[in-house]
Amino acid sequence: MSNTPQWVKDLVPSSPQGSELLQAERKGSNLSVKNLSNFLFTAETLIRRQEILKILQAEKVFDKSQNYFDGRVDRFKRALARSKRLRQLELEHKWTRQHLSDAADLISEPGPYGLHATMFLTTLRDQGTPEQHKLFLEPAQDYKYIGCYAQTELGHGSNVRGLETTATWNPEDRTFTLHSPHLTSSKWWIGSLGRTANYAVVMAQLIIGCKTYGPHPFVCQVRDLKTHQPLDGIYVGDIGPKFGYNTMDNGFLLFNKVKIPHVNLLARFSGVDPDTGAYIRPASASLIYGTLTWVRSTIVLQSGGVLARGVAIALRYTAVRRQFQDRDTPATTHGENQVLNYTMVQYRLLPLLAATFALHFTGKAMMNLYDVSQKTLRQNMSKLADKKRGVGPEESHPGTDLLADLHATSCGLKALASSTAAEGLEVTRRACGGHGYSSFAGIGSWYADYLPTPTWEGDNYMLTQQVARYLLKSARAVLNGNATNNDTSKFLRRFLEKQDTGAAHDILTVDSDIVAAFAWRAAYLTFEALKHRDDEKKSWNSLLVDFWRLSTAHSQYLVVKSFYEVLQSDSIEYELDQNTLDVLHKLFRLHALHTLEKEASEFFSSGAVTIRQIQLSRSKAVMQLLEEVRPHAIKLVDSWQFPDWQLDSSLGRYDGKVYEDMFHRASELNPLNCLTIDPYPESNIIIKKDDTEAFKSKL
Amino acid sequence: MSNTPQWVKDLVPSSPQGSELLQAERKGSNLSVKNLSNFLFTAETLIRRQEILKILQAEKVFDKSQNYFDGRVDRFKRALARSKRLRQLELEHKWTRQHLSDAADLISEPGPYGLHATMFLTTLRDQGTPEQHKLFLEPAQDYKYIGCYAQTELGHGSNVRGLETTATWNPEDRTFTLHSPHLTSSKWWIGSLGRTANYAVVMAQLIIGCKTYGPHPFVCQVRDLKTHQPLDGIYVGDIGPKFGYNTMDNGFLLFNKVKIPHVNLLARFSGVDPDTGAYIRPASASLIYGTLTWVRSTIVLQSGGVLARGVAIALRYTAVRRQFQDRDTPATTHGENQVLNYTMVQYRLLPLLAATFALHFTGKAMMNLYDVSQKTLRQNMSKLADKKRGVGPEESHPGTDLLADLHATSCGLKALASSTAAEGLEVTRRACGGHGYSSFAGIGSWYADYLPTPTWEGDNYMLTQQVARYLLKSARAVLNGNATNNDTSKFLRRFLEKQDTGAAHDILTVDSDIVAAFAWRAAYLTFEALKHRDDEKKSWNSLLVDFWRLSTAHSQYLVVKSFYEVLQSDSIEYELDQNTLDVLHKLFRLHALHTLEKEASEFFSSGAVTIRQIQLSRSKAVMQLLEEVRPHAIKLVDSWQFPDWQLDSSLGRYDGKVYEDMFHRASELNPLNCLTIDPYPESNIIIKKDDTEAFKSKL
């Protein structure tokens, strides 16, 4: 549609204009966006992001205007070109990992180097010996080898121990044979493998003699470094289109008895003695699994921002969109009502707005817990080493409790946070009405690309078993009087002590009582589950639904507590003005009371609150909070500081020019409009004229 | 990937094979699939579908193998070719509307003629005069004119009265001028308009003199019948890519003072006197809006089948997929557990399985209500005509109560049914784990194509206001003693009578008490809402969340009641064997008790049940029912009789050959694997070799 007629160009949206409405929203709130943004991210981070944005926007390869139109093959090509340029920019500007991660956030699409820079290099670094670092890590860091992490198989995802790919030790020539015995043993879903990688870390069952020693990581070249063709005995390719993530070439990989040298088994923690063929056992499993905990913590940290994109788009659009007059307003008042003024829309969006902040603070607390525990672990390890040398006091399990707590917390929060973000995004999309379905809304593709998160790094339902196991163990320790004095033991003990007298939480006026009510419910469900398992001897499988409920309850407690603790911190009054702090406090109460209302039946069957309290919370407190938060909605999403370039959304534009942008994209950027068809069914001609290629070449 | 090596072709999945597992599932249940299928659909329907399937499968144009790979432009071209062929087949085989609708179900993608055959022809037929039928309907029926229905605008969807497009009467030459005064007045989302239609029914504000008479339907040619280029003063095109529905060319349309003759205003119900310019008022609004009620009823009818596709895929796959050993099983037992044996998976999928049947029966009841009320309406209209001629008894509003009930029922059920189906599909997709994210799962695209349904034909949240309005009105009538004796009045009255003595529903053993508990909760919420509105004089806007809850409660009651009534019908024992009937009864209880548990807090704050009953229902009844339904799961989804060709899903294959099919699609049908790239970042070459076109031409 090259030649838009002048009369179309002259059209403007009917008044009031979107830009005026958003200006009025921003004027109507006394919140300080700047203070809040700095509090959330630090000024330094925001400046760095701005600089990176400027660099990216200046490069034609990062132009996003055809993203929503391109098919799979074109999207992949473009994504590869972007990945290459990003690596070049990294070298030019001496970017750190933080810079790269900011750039990836702004570009907002998975790229074909994604798994190289993260899982491949990390695994080589963490699990390789110095010799292997020289052999594999160094060329990989220079992108001479481009790699991926091949663990999941067609038939096995969650159950890593069930992997079918084998690596058999050959003592005669000191090699391993990688082999795929069944179709189901094909590696599958491996990011960056489909078309891009020439190397892979392959998880395979180590077999020495007739004995299997479980999955171990092997480095394996899969494509020729010059021709990029698969090597002999290797069948590799892309697994096909997906619901999202189509800029990534997730791949499959089969081995037909491929021999690799002894040095290709990553041997920092375990290995095979090349002389004797004896298996060398790992020292501690917990060190190996530290990476997964870190990945889960990152998911928690990101979840708030993931959801906030949808919330920002939906809130801005519902402030611009007007539909119907208010029913109780006299007919003399002209003009339609902003959609965001309807309580049904507020009820769907504002609790999600509150959740973005809750998740953000929880993510920061989670990362903090991770850092602290890593530090403690290192200290304890060196104490242990001292002790072995006869120095220092006796201590049996260095950091075990801490690790167990960290593991359970990261599992539970990963599940809750990624489910909340994924499901919340779909709510924000629908709250945009019909236009939410357009790609130009910018929510659909973002949602679709995020949807693997609830499944990977531990399926969200599977993970809840880890939390339950930890809580059951903690409860047993509390009952046996041998619990450590961590937060979990404390709230379990408090429940036992107060169980008879009752909870008496004043949730409607006392913030700390809200937190206590969440803890109470989690404790109640823990002891209920313990009774089923230990006293009634119920099977583990029959309790999975209870465990899932328990894990959710516990994680919701952690989120509410994290938000509460941020508001209680000493420094907050220096960092935030009182107006902004007041609004943040309302968001805390909205998040907590809305969650409480949603889960009402558990709250009162546990005795954490009374039915009357729930009813008051539902009909009074929550509705009141919606009204109080409403005037600040736009500024609150502004404080997330998403550039328009990042959101790539007509509906979420900062300036409110929603309709102009929708129209521009549909009429000026849409290749389909360069097809002239033959509409009649009796003719088998489909296309009369196809100008799509000419159109694309002009872009 | 043309040359799959022999060693890859020789691979089979590890044992047990998927086919063996599904065979065992089918052996393990005494349900009669044939009886149940005939009961659901009738034998005649199933035979007709088989015949149509055979015809479609024989035609190359309907081959689905590239559907998941094609980009937007190719998908649209293919869909247009299919639409054309479908029309040709319709003529060849003298297909009825029922045949066409079956064919569309089997093809399962929206086509560019979609809005022609439905909304365009229907509107011409229903709202045109005999003269207009000759002028527009006849050529349209012959596909000489290909049309669409242009109502929604860029700035207005739900609020039809707010449409901005104008049609101004010109007395001097007896024409109307169609005009788009603002950018927001652009028609938008109009199915079949983007590239295909040459005609449109345009809803525009009728203006005579200085007065506006609200939206009226005008027939307007938009493209040249020979060149297919837009006519003068018309700017038309496709609105761009969407989350789904990309085989349809939803379009935009702007008018620059386009003149159309007087006869182009569809004038069966209202119009303009060409001589005097006087407005001719419609006789009854209810006749005009009958179409929308019919469309909503159809959505309810289809919702069960829509959801059942996802449930069928997920249940078959989770019966084939095995992961982990049972935790409490002695380690000596070998082999992994079918995923469907985990209670957490059962808890997510089996209530949805039950919901498919509940929705199917509700849809049939809804269609029945529609047919009965149309009949009664016609009788009453003719009585009214008699009365005008002085025959028959006095009656003021013929069928008004019935229409109000029909309208409210169709609004509430449309909202509940389409939300249940849409959200349920996403649950089934996730229950398939990682593979659910692959396009080959067959759920993602089906879900994405279905997602407009919760928004169109009345946004699901908006519609709940209609239900609340009806229930409030009914409650007032009951309190005033002037209610008609329909089901709504009955359950409201029962609540008032028993309110003081209490409900005492025995939900755990008596089926009719379950239905009564749902009615009780709906009645309680109705009188609560009435109190807020009439006594406390709360604003309509402040009650929208209560209204939404009320509407949901009422619609859930209707669904449970519909399922119950099917089981109570006299004929059922002749149509179904006892085994099958027993399983159906379990599904009824599972659906009802699971819904009750999910909405627990409303059930006990209304006094419909006690906390103890909920706890027992949750921990005992529901878990027990899951165990009892589990053995019949596969046969229950078999009874929906989806051919593999329709599901187009690797995971949902009837024969259980899940992994073979996934692998075949990824390696043999995937054009991306015909690209050889240059992987190194320092090279700006992306593609070394591109064989995609050669690959496509070979297909």
Chai-1 contact restraints between the chains, C-beta under 6 A:
chainA,res_idxA,chainB,res_idxB,connection_type,confidence,min_distance_angstrom,max_distance_angstrom,comment,restraint_id
A,M1,B,G237,contact,1.0,0.0,6.0,A-B,restraint_1
A,W7,B,N256,contact,1.0,0.0,6.0,A-B,restraint_2
A,V8,B,Y235,contact,1.0,0.0,6.0,A-B,restraint_3
A,L11,B,L183,contact,1.0,0.0,6.0,A-B,restraint_4
A,V12,B,L183,contact,1.0,0.0,6.0,A-B,restraint_5
A,P13,B,H182,contact,1.0,0.0,6.0,A-B,restraint_6
A,P13,B,L183,contact,1.0,0.0,6.0,A-B,restraint_7
A,P13,B,T184,contact,1.0,0.0,6.0,A-B,restraint_8
A,S14,B,H182,contact,1.0,0.0,6.0,A-B,restraint_9
A,S14,B,T184,contact,1.0,0.0,6.0,A-B,restraint_10
A,Y68,B,P241,contact,1.0,0.0,6.0,A-B,restraint_11
A,G71,B,G71,contact,1.0,0.0,6.0,A-B,restraint_12
A,V73,B,L672,contact,1.0,0.0,6.0,A-B,restraint_13
A,K77,B,I686,contact,1.0,0.0,6.0,A-B,restraint_14
A,L80,B,I686,contact,1.0,0.0,6.0,A-B,restraint_15
A,A81,B,I686,contact,1.0,0.0,6.0,A-B,restraint_16
A,K84,B,P681,contact,1.0,0.0,6.0,A-B,restraint_17
A,R87,B,P681,contact,1.0,0.0,6.0,A-B,restraint_18
A,Y143,B,P681,contact,1.0,0.0,6.0,A-B,restraint_19
A,I146,B,P679,contact,1.0,0.0,6.0,A-B,restraint_20
A,L154,B,Y659,contact,1.0,0.0,6.0,A-B,restraint_21
A,G157,B,G433,contact,1.0,0.0,6.0,A-B,restraint_22
A,G157,B,G434,contact,1.0,0.0,6.0,A-B,restraint_23
A,S158,B,Q323,contact,1.0,0.0,6.0,A-B,restraint_24
A,N159,B,Q323,contact,1.0,0.0,6.0,A-B,restraint_25
A,N159,B,F324,contact,1.0,0.0,6.0,A-B,restraint_26
A,H182,B,P13,contact,1.0,0.0,6.0,A-B,restraint_27
A,H182,B,S14,contact,1.0,0.0,6.0,A-B,restraint_28
A,L183,B,L11,contact,1.0,0.0,6.0,A-B,restraint_29
A,L183,B,V12,contact,1.0,0.0,6.0,A-B,restraint_30
A,L183,B,P13,contact,1.0,0.0,6.0,A-B,restraint_31
A,L183,B,Y659,contact,1.0,0.0,6.0,A-B,restraint_32
A,L183,B,F663,contact,1.0,0.0,6.0,A-B,restraint_33
A,T184,B,P13,contact,1.0,0.0,6.0,A-B,restraint_34
A,T184,B,S14,contact,1.0,0.0,6.0,A-B,restraint_35
A,T184,B,Y659,contact,1.0,0.0,6.0,A-B,restraint_36
A,W189,B,G434,contact,1.0,0.0,6.0,A-B,restraint_37
A,R195,B,I677,contact,1.0,0.0,6.0,A-B,restraint_38
A,T196,B,P679,contact,1.0,0.0,6.0,A-B,restraint_39
A,H228,B,T676,contact,1.0,0.0,6.0,A-B,restraint_40
A,Y235,B,V8,contact,1.0,0.0,6.0,A-B,restraint_41
A,G237,B,M1,contact,1.0,0.0,6.0,A-B,restraint_42
A,G237,B,S667,contact,1.0,0.0,6.0,A-B,restraint_43
A,G237,B,N673,contact,1.0,0.0,6.0,A-B,restraint_44
A,D238,B,N670,contact,1.0,0.0,6.0,A-B,restraint_45
A,D238,B,L672,contact,1.0,0.0,6.0,A-B,restraint_46
A,D238,B,N673,contact,1.0,0.0,6.0,A-B,restraint_47
A,I239,B,A666,contact,1.0,0.0,6.0,A-B,restraint_48
A,G240,B,R665,contact,1.0,0.0,6.0,A-B,restraint_49
A,G240,B,A666,contact,1.0,0.0,6.0,A-B,restraint_50
A,G240,B,N670,contact,1.0,0.0,6.0,A-B,restraint_51
A,P241,B,Y68,contact,1.0,0.0,6.0,A-B,restraint_52
A,P241,B,S439,contact,1.0,0.0,6.0,A-B,restraint_53
A,K242,B,Y437,contact,1.0,0.0,6.0,A-B,restraint_54
A,K242,B,S438,contact,1.0,0.0,6.0,A-B,restraint_55
A,K242,B,S439,contact,1.0,0.0,6.0,A-B,restraint_56
A,F243,B,Y437,contact,1.0,0.0,6.0,A-B,restraint_57
A,F243,B,G444,contact,1.0,0.0,6.0,A-B,restraint_58
A,N256,B,W7,contact,1.0,0.0,6.0,A-B,restraint_59
A,Q323,B,S158,contact,1.0,0.0,6.0,A-B,restraint_60
A,Q323,B,N159,contact,1.0,0.0,6.0,A-B,restraint_61
A,F324,B,N159,contact,1.0,0.0,6.0,A-B,restraint_62
A,D326,B,N541,contact,1.0,0.0,6.0,A-B,restraint_63
A,R327,B,W540,contact,1.0,0.0,6.0,A-B,restraint_64
A,D328,B,S539,contact,1.0,0.0,6.0,A-B,restraint_65
A,D328,B,W540,contact,1.0,0.0,6.0,A-B,restraint_66
A,T343,B,N541,contact,1.0,0.0,6.0,A-B,restraint_67
A,T343,B,S542,contact,1.0,0.0,6.0,A-B,restraint_68
A,T343,B,L544,contact,1.0,0.0,6.0,A-B,restraint_69
A,T343,B,V545,contact,1.0,0.0,6.0,A-B,restraint_70
A,M344,B,Y461,contact,1.0,0.0,6.0,A-B,restraint_71
A,M344,B,L544,contact,1.0,0.0,6.0,A-B,restraint_72
A,M344,B,V545,contact,1.0,0.0,6.0,A-B,restraint_73
A,Y347,B,V545,contact,1.0,0.0,6.0,A-B,restraint_74
A,G433,B,G157,contact,1.0,0.0,6.0,A-B,restraint_75
A,G434,B,G157,contact,1.0,0.0,6.0,A-B,restraint_76
A,G434,B,W189,contact,1.0,0.0,6.0,A-B,restraint_77
A,G434,B,T455,contact,1.0,0.0,6.0,A-B,restraint_78
A,Y437,B,K242,contact,1.0,0.0,6.0,A-B,restraint_79
A,Y437,B,F243,contact,1.0,0.0,6.0,A-B,restraint_80
A,Y437,B,P452,contact,1.0,0.0,6.0,A-B,restraint_81
A,S438,B,K242,contact,1.0,0.0,6.0,A-B,restraint_82
A,S439,B,P241,contact,1.0,0.0,6.0,A-B,restraint_83
A,S439,B,K242,contact,1.0,0.0,6.0,A-B,restraint_84
A,G444,B,F243,contact,1.0,0.0,6.0,A-B,restraint_85
A,P452,B,Y437,contact,1.0,0.0,6.0,A-B,restraint_86
A,T455,B,G434,contact,1.0,0.0,6.0,A-B,restraint_87
A,Y461,B,M344,contact,1.0,0.0,6.0,A-B,restraint_88
A,S539,B,D328,contact,1.0,0.0,6.0,A-B,restraint_89
A,W540,B,R327,contact,1.0,0.0,6.0,A-B,restraint_90
A,W540,B,D328,contact,1.0,0.0,6.0,A-B,restraint_91
A,N541,B,D326,contact,1.0,0.0,6.0,A-B,restraint_92
A,N541,B,T343,contact,1.0,0.0,6.0,A-B,restraint_93
A,S542,B,T343,contact,1.0,0.0,6.0,A-B,restraint_94
A,L544,B,T343,contact,1.0,0.0,6.0,A-B,restraint_95
A,L544,B,M344,contact,1.0,0.0,6.0,A-B,restraint_96
A,V545,B,T343,contact,1.0,0.0,6.0,A-B,restraint_97
A,V545,B,M344,contact,1.0,0.0,6.0,A-B,restraint_98
A,V545,B,Y347,contact,1.0,0.0,6.0,A-B,restraint_99
A,A600,B,S601,contact,1.0,0.0,6.0,A-B,restraint_100
A,S601,B,A600,contact,1.0,0.0,6.0,A-B,restraint_101
A,S601,B,S601,contact,1.0,0.0,6.0,A-B,restraint_102
A,S605,B,I611,contact,1.0,0.0,6.0,A-B,restraint_103
A,I611,B,S605,contact,1.0,0.0,6.0,A-B,restraint_104
A,Y659,B,L154,contact,1.0,0.0,6.0,A-B,restraint_105
A,Y659,B,L183,contact,1.0,0.0,6.0,A-B,restraint_106
A,Y659,B,T184,contact,1.0,0.0,6.0,A-B,restraint_107
A,F663,B,L183,contact,1.0,0.0,6.0,A-B,restraint_108
A,R665,B,G240,contact,1.0,0.0,6.0,A-B,restraint_109
A,A666,B,I239,contact,1.0,0.0,6.0,A-B,restraint_110
A,A666,B,G240,contact,1.0,0.0,6.0,A-B,restraint_111
A,S667,B,G237,contact,1.0,0.0,6.0,A-B,restraint_112
A,N670,B,D238,contact,1.0,0.0,6.0,A-B,restraint_113
A,N670,B,G240,contact,1.0,0.0,6.0,A-B,restraint_114
A,L672,B,V73,contact,1.0,0.0,6.0,A-B,restraint_115
A,L672,B,D238,contact,1.0,0.0,6.0,A-B,restraint_116
A,N673,B,G237,contact,1.0,0.0,6.0,A-B,restraint_117
A,N673,B,D238,contact,1.0,0.0,6.0,A-B,restraint_118
A,T676,B,H228,contact,1.0,0.0,6.0,A-B,restraint_119
A,I677,B,R195,contact,1.0,0.0,6.0,A-B,restraint_120
A,P679,B,I146,contact,1.0,0.0,6.0,A-B,restraint_121
A,P679,B,T196,contact,1.0,0.0,6.0,A-B,restraint_122
A,P681,B,K84,contact,1.0,0.0,6.0,A-B,restraint_123
A,P681,B,R87,contact,1.0,0.0,6.0,A-B,restraint_124
A,P681,B,Y143,contact,1.0,0.0,6.0,A-B,restraint_125
A,I686,B,K77,contact,1.0,0.0,6.0,A-B,restraint_126
A,I686,B,L80,contact,1.0,0.0,6.0,A-B,restraint_127
A,I686,B,A81,contact,1.0,0.0,6.0,A-B,restraint_128
